[in-house]
Amino acid sequence: MTPPSVSGAIAEDRVLAALDRLPPFSPVLNKVLASLSDEDVSFSELASTIETDTVLAGTLLRIVNSPLYGRRATINSVRHAVAIIGIVKIRNLVLGLTVSRRWTAAQIPKRWSMRHFNIHSLGVALLTDTLALSMPVPYPEGGFVAGLLHDIGKLLAATAAPEEFTLAMTRCEVNGMPFTEYEADQLGVRHAELSRLVLERWNLPVPIRDAVAYHHDPALADGGSLNLAHLVEAADAFVTGLGFPAIQNIPARPPSDAHAVGERIEAIRGAFEAEFESLRGFL
């Protein structure tokens, strides 16, 4: 029997309830997320926070000592890593590693691959971050987090309404259409809006919320003709095109006309793909 689609209000309630059922964030992740709104956070504060999680600290040191960063001398402490790599880069690495750990506890449909989802999210985060730091967009420091969390609404919709979500996936596969074509009909709400609700619940900065909320409609976001939402949209489509979709066997929605973003992606493609290949092995 085909499960009925649900109204937006019911879907939102179910999704937020699913969010509450996930294991709570660790103290480290809570503090790192809070630092996104703190312009005065120091490298010693960030390092002290990370050092309380020995597993995370060890993984972080393996990454910064990997060939990716080309360091001749070994970095032996988190404080040294933060000083060398920088607060923003270290914070992004921490978020990329810890957020993906949390999702492994989610109860998801059988056809959903958490590994594929995490790899896609990391790729979009890395590419959005690189684009944001090299193009004139407002709030470029939010690029990584916006890319990392852009599809969290999909994950929570899959957790909250697995039957409806599975039917939407099936319709997309059969008709060769992007997920956005069927999600509203089947779920009663779009995943980008659910993602915005989650980021609002976590009190993340407004520019990050907007980039996530409008990553399929970037012209509606604040920030002029080029904003973070444009970059997330382009990164999402590009990473999917590389063979790393959030949901297997479902095509990406073509990005809006942002010629400059496409040109910039081609210019940085080699460096991005090398970083992406290196870091996804740590997930």
C-alpha positions as a Python dict, from the first residue, in 0.01 Angstrom:
ca = {
    (1, 'M'): (0, 0, 0),
    (2, 'T'): (134, 343, -93),
    (3, 'P'): (195, 553, 220),
    (4, 'P'): (15, 886, 209),
    (5, 'S'): (214, 1203, 171),
    (6, 'V'): (219, 1422, 480),
    (7, 'S'): (153, 1788, 529),
    (8, 'G'): (444, 2023, 576),
    (9, 'A'): (355, 2091, 938),
    (10, 'I'): (337, 1721, 1023),
    (11, 'A'): (658, 1650, 836),
    (12, 'E'): (842, 1925, 1023),
    (13, 'D'): (719, 1795, 1359),
    (14, 'R'): (827, 1442, 1273),
    (15, 'V'): (1166, 1557, 1148),
    (16, 'L'): (1238, 1763, 1459),
    (17, 'A'): (1131, 1468, 1673),
    (18, 'A'): (1375, 1251, 1477),
    (19, 'L'): (1646, 1507, 1543),
    (20, 'D'): (1578, 1480, 1915),
    (21, 'R'): (1611, 1101, 1898),
    (22, 'L'): (1966, 1119, 1767),
    (23, 'P'): (2244, 1093, 2025),
    (24, 'P'): (2334, 1436, 2164),
    (25, 'F'): (2634, 1620, 2032),
    (26, 'S'): (2953, 1568, 2226),
    (27, 'P'): (3077, 1859, 2440),
    (28, 'V'): (3356, 1909, 2187),
    (29, 'L'): (3119, 1939, 1892),
    (30, 'N'): (2888, 2171, 2087),
    (31, 'K'): (3178, 2404, 2164),
    (32, 'V'): (3310, 2397, 1808),
    (33, 'L'): (2964, 2478, 1669),
    (34, 'A'): (2929, 2761, 1921),
    (35, 'S'): (3261, 2902, 1806),
    (36, 'L'): (3109, 2970, 1463),
    (37, 'S'): (2931, 3268, 1620),
    (38, 'D'): (3234, 3378, 1824),
    (39, 'E'): (3471, 3599, 1629),
    (40, 'D'): (3706, 3622, 1927),
    (41, 'V'): (3774, 3251, 1977),
    (42, 'S'): (4147, 3193, 2028),
    (43, 'F'): (4356, 2907, 1895),
    (44, 'S'): (4440, 2803, 2252),
    (45, 'E'): (4070, 2777, 2340),
    (46, 'L'): (3996, 2572, 2031),
    (47, 'A'): (4296, 2347, 2087),
    (48, 'S'): (4202, 2289, 2452),
    (49, 'T'): (3852, 2188, 2345),
    (50, 'I'): (3974, 1941, 2083),
    (51, 'E'): (4232, 1788, 2318),
    (52, 'T'): (3956, 1664, 2549),
    (53, 'D'): (3859, 1409, 2280),
    (54, 'T'): (4165, 1188, 2240),
    (55, 'V'): (4028, 993, 1942),
    (56, 'L'): (3941, 1310, 1756),
    (57, 'A'): (4274, 1470, 1843),
    (58, 'G'): (4461, 1165, 1715),
    (59, 'T'): (4270, 1159, 1388),
    (60, 'L'): (4327, 1530, 1342),
    (61, 'L'): (4701, 1491, 1389),
    (62, 'R'): (4710, 1206, 1136),
    (63, 'I'): (4541, 1433, 883),
    (64, 'V'): (4766, 1735, 934),
    (65, 'N'): (5074, 1509, 914),
    (66, 'S'): (4952, 1339, 596),
    (67, 'P'): (5096, 1420, 251),
    (68, 'L'): (4794, 1643, 193),
    (69, 'Y'): (4956, 1924, 390),
    (70, 'G'): (5314, 1854, 286),
    (71, 'R'): (5471, 1928, 625),
    (72, 'R'): (5836, 1827, 657),
    (73, 'A'): (5842, 1847, 1036),
    (74, 'T'): (5599, 1635, 1235),
    (75, 'I'): (5318, 1819, 1413),
    (76, 'N'): (5291, 1657, 1755),
    (77, 'S'): (5016, 1856, 1929),
    (78, 'V'): (4675, 1998, 1853),
    (79, 'R'): (4796, 2342, 1960),
    (80, 'H'): (5077, 2323, 1706),
    (81, 'A'): (4831, 2206, 1439),
    (82, 'V'): (4596, 2498, 1506),
    (83, 'A'): (4886, 2742, 1498),
    (84, 'I'): (5017, 2604, 1167),
    (85, 'I'): (4697, 2520, 980),
    (86, 'G'): (4478, 2795, 1125),
    (87, 'I'): (4163, 2813, 1336),
    (88, 'V'): (3916, 2802, 1047),
    (89, 'K'): (4076, 2502, 873),
    (90, 'I'): (4110, 2303, 1195),
    (91, 'R'): (3755, 2383, 1297),
    (92, 'N'): (3628, 2267, 958),
    (93, 'L'): (3820, 1940, 985),
    (94, 'V'): (3678, 1880, 1333),
    (95, 'L'): (3323, 1943, 1214),
    (96, 'G'): (3370, 1720, 911),
    (97, 'L'): (3491, 1433, 1128),
    (98, 'T'): (3254, 1463, 1424),
    (99, 'V'): (2927, 1543, 1251),
    (100, 'S'): (2953, 1233, 1031),
    (101, 'R'): (3009, 1016, 1340),
    (102, 'R'): (2679, 1127, 1486),
    (103, 'W'): (2473, 1025, 1186),
    (104, 'T'): (2581, 660, 1213),
    (105, 'A'): (2325, 620, 1493),
    (106, 'A'): (2031, 725, 1275),
    (107, 'Q'): (1761, 472, 1189),
    (108, 'I'): (1746, 500, 811),
    (109, 'P'): (1579, 322, 516),
    (110, 'K'): (1764, 15, 391),
    (111, 'R'): (1836, 176, 55),
    (112, 'W'): (2004, 477, 216),
    (113, 'S'): (2384, 461, 237),
    (114, 'M'): (2521, 665, 526),
    (115, 'R'): (2873, 636, 387),
    (116, 'H'): (2766, 781, 51),
    (117, 'F'): (2583, 1061, 230),
    (118, 'N'): (2884, 1148, 446),
    (119, 'I'): (3124, 1143, 150),
    (120, 'H'): (2892, 1365, -54),
    (121, 'S'): (2854, 1611, 234),
    (122, 'L'): (3229, 1630, 287),
    (123, 'G'): (3292, 1689, -83),
    (124, 'V'): (3036, 1968, -102),
    (125, 'A'): (3181, 2123, 214),
    (126, 'L'): (3538, 2119, 82),
    (127, 'L'): (3444, 2260, -257),
    (128, 'T'): (3212, 2528, -117),
    (129, 'D'): (3483, 2635, 126),
    (130, 'T'): (3746, 2661, -149),
    (131, 'L'): (3510, 2858, -371),
    (132, 'A'): (3402, 3090, -90),
    (133, 'L'): (3760, 3180, -3),
    (134, 'S'): (3842, 3269, -363),
    (135, 'M'): (3525, 3448, -477),
    (136, 'P'): (3357, 3771, -360),
    (137, 'V'): (3071, 3631, -151),
    (138, 'P'): (2941, 3755, 185),
    (139, 'Y'): (3043, 3548, 491),
    (140, 'P'): (3297, 3323, 315),
    (141, 'E'): (3398, 3161, 644),
    (142, 'G'): (3060, 2987, 649),
    (143, 'G'): (3119, 2796, 327),
    (144, 'F'): (3242, 2470, 477),
    (145, 'V'): (2962, 2435, 731),
    (146, 'A'): (2694, 2532, 478),
    (147, 'G'): (2824, 2265, 241),
    (148, 'L'): (2858, 2005, 515),
    (149, 'L'): (2501, 2048, 640),
    (150, 'H'): (2318, 2138, 319),
    (151, 'D'): (2139, 1802, 295),
    (152, 'I'): (2078, 1731, 663),
    (153, 'G'): (1707, 1776, 591),
    (154, 'K'): (1720, 1472, 362),
    (155, 'L'): (1876, 1260, 634),
    (156, 'L'): (1622, 1359, 894),
    (157, 'A'): (1330, 1320, 653),
    (158, 'A'): (1455, 968, 577),
    (159, 'T'): (1473, 900, 950),
    (160, 'A'): (1135, 1051, 1034),
    (161, 'A'): (933, 921, 738),
    (162, 'P'): (1120, 623, 590),
    (163, 'E'): (829, 485, 386),
    (164, 'E'): (744, 816, 224),
    (165, 'F'): (1111, 890, 166),
    (166, 'T'): (1172, 552, 4),
    (167, 'L'): (877, 604, -229),
    (168, 'A'): (1014, 945, -330),
    (169, 'M'): (1352, 784, -405),
    (170, 'T'): (1185, 516, -616),
    (171, 'R'): (993, 772, -819),
    (172, 'C'): (1315, 965, -881),
    (173, 'E'): (1500, 654, -998),
    (174, 'V'): (1219, 535, -1225),
    (175, 'N'): (1174, 874, -1388),
    (176, 'G'): (1538, 985, -1384),
    (177, 'M'): (1450, 1303, -1199),
    (178, 'P'): (1621, 1494, -915),
    (179, 'F'): (1492, 1438, -563),
    (180, 'T'): (1356, 1793, -549),
    (181, 'E'): (1096, 1701, -812),
    (182, 'Y'): (909, 1463, -583),
    (183, 'E'): (997, 1541, -222),
    (184, 'A'): (730, 1807, -170),
    (185, 'D'): (455, 1584, -310),
    (186, 'Q'): (557, 1284, -106),
    (187, 'L'): (688, 1442, 214),
    (188, 'G'): (491, 1763, 222),
    (189, 'V'): (801, 1978, 264),
    (190, 'R'): (1137, 2032, 91),
    (191, 'H'): (1462, 1910, 244),
    (192, 'A'): (1625, 2253, 218),
    (193, 'E'): (1359, 2400, 444),
    (194, 'L'): (1401, 2115, 692),
    (195, 'S'): (1776, 2176, 689),
    (196, 'R'): (1713, 2542, 772),
    (197, 'L'): (1494, 2444, 1067),
    (198, 'V'): (1769, 2222, 1204),
    (199, 'L'): (2036, 2490, 1171),
    (200, 'E'): (1803, 2736, 1338),
    (201, 'R'): (1757, 2489, 1624),
    (202, 'W'): (2136, 2475, 1658),
    (203, 'N'): (2156, 2856, 1650),
    (204, 'L'): (2405, 2864, 1363),
    (205, 'P'): (2478, 3201, 1199),
    (206, 'V'): (2205, 3335, 971),
    (207, 'P'): (2422, 3342, 655),
    (208, 'I'): (2482, 2967, 692),
    (209, 'R'): (2111, 2900, 744),
    (210, 'D'): (2025, 3104, 435),
    (211, 'A'): (2285, 2931, 219),
    (212, 'V'): (2139, 2594, 316),
    (213, 'A'): (1775, 2702, 287),
    (214, 'Y'): (1824, 2841, -64),
    (215, 'H'): (2084, 2608, -210),
    (216, 'H'): (1834, 2504, -477),
    (217, 'D'): (1703, 2860, -523),
    (218, 'P'): (2009, 3082, -469),
    (219, 'A'): (1853, 3385, -636),
    (220, 'L'): (1618, 3409, -336),
    (221, 'A'): (1902, 3433, -83),
    (222, 'D'): (2049, 3756, 48),
    (223, 'G'): (2392, 3853, -78),
    (224, 'G'): (2336, 3981, -428),
    (225, 'S'): (2403, 3807, -758),
    (226, 'L'): (2667, 3577, -604),
    (227, 'N'): (2621, 3434, -256),
    (228, 'L'): (2698, 3124, -51),
    (229, 'A'): (2382, 2953, -175),
    (230, 'H'): (2512, 2974, -533),
    (231, 'L'): (2835, 2808, -426),
    (232, 'V'): (2662, 2527, -234),
    (233, 'E'): (2434, 2463, -532),
    (234, 'A'): (2725, 2443, -775),
    (235, 'A'): (2935, 2228, -540),
    (236, 'D'): (2641, 1992, -483),
    (237, 'A'): (2595, 1937, -856),
    (238, 'F'): (2969, 1902, -922),
    (239, 'V'): (3034, 1647, -647),
    (240, 'T'): (2730, 1447, -759),
    (241, 'G'): (2864, 1457, -1114),
    (242, 'L'): (3193, 1309, -992),
    (243, 'G'): (3000, 1001, -881),
    (244, 'F'): (2938, 1094, -517),
    (245, 'P'): (2566, 1173, -484),
    (246, 'A'): (2392, 1210, -149),
    (247, 'I'): (2148, 940, -260),
    (248, 'Q'): (2262, 670, -501),
    (249, 'N'): (2113, 646, -852),
    (250, 'I'): (1938, 983, -834),
    (251, 'P'): (2060, 1263, -1063),
    (252, 'A'): (2153, 1608, -941),
    (253, 'R'): (1938, 1909, -1009),
    (254, 'P'): (2119, 2126, -1267),
    (255, 'P'): (2261, 2443, -1110),
    (256, 'S'): (2123, 2784, -1196),
    (257, 'D'): (2312, 3007, -1436),
    (258, 'A'): (2626, 3100, -1242),
    (259, 'H'): (2889, 3093, -1513),
    (260, 'A'): (3161, 3243, -1295),
    (261, 'V'): (3123, 2965, -1038),
    (262, 'G'): (3158, 2696, -1302),
    (263, 'E'): (3473, 2858, -1437),
    (264, 'R'): (3620, 2881, -1089),
    (265, 'I'): (3548, 2514, -1020),
    (266, 'E'): (3739, 2415, -1332),
    (267, 'A'): (4032, 2632, -1221),
    (268, 'I'): (4057, 2464, -879),
    (269, 'R'): (3939, 2117, -979),
    (270, 'G'): (4274, 1941, -949),
    (271, 'A'): (4352, 2072, -601),
    (272, 'F'): (3999, 2002, -480),
    (273, 'E'): (3992, 1644, -606),
    (274, 'A'): (4328, 1571, -440),
    (275, 'E'): (4208, 1705, -105),
    (276, 'F'): (3874, 1528, -135),
    (277, 'E'): (4038, 1194, -214),
    (278, 'S'): (4274, 1228, 81),
    (279, 'L'): (4016, 1331, 341),
    (280, 'R'): (3736, 1090, 255),
    (281, 'G'): (3960, 806, 366),
    (282, 'F'): (3930, 936, 722),
    (283, 'L'): (3550, 909, 737),
}
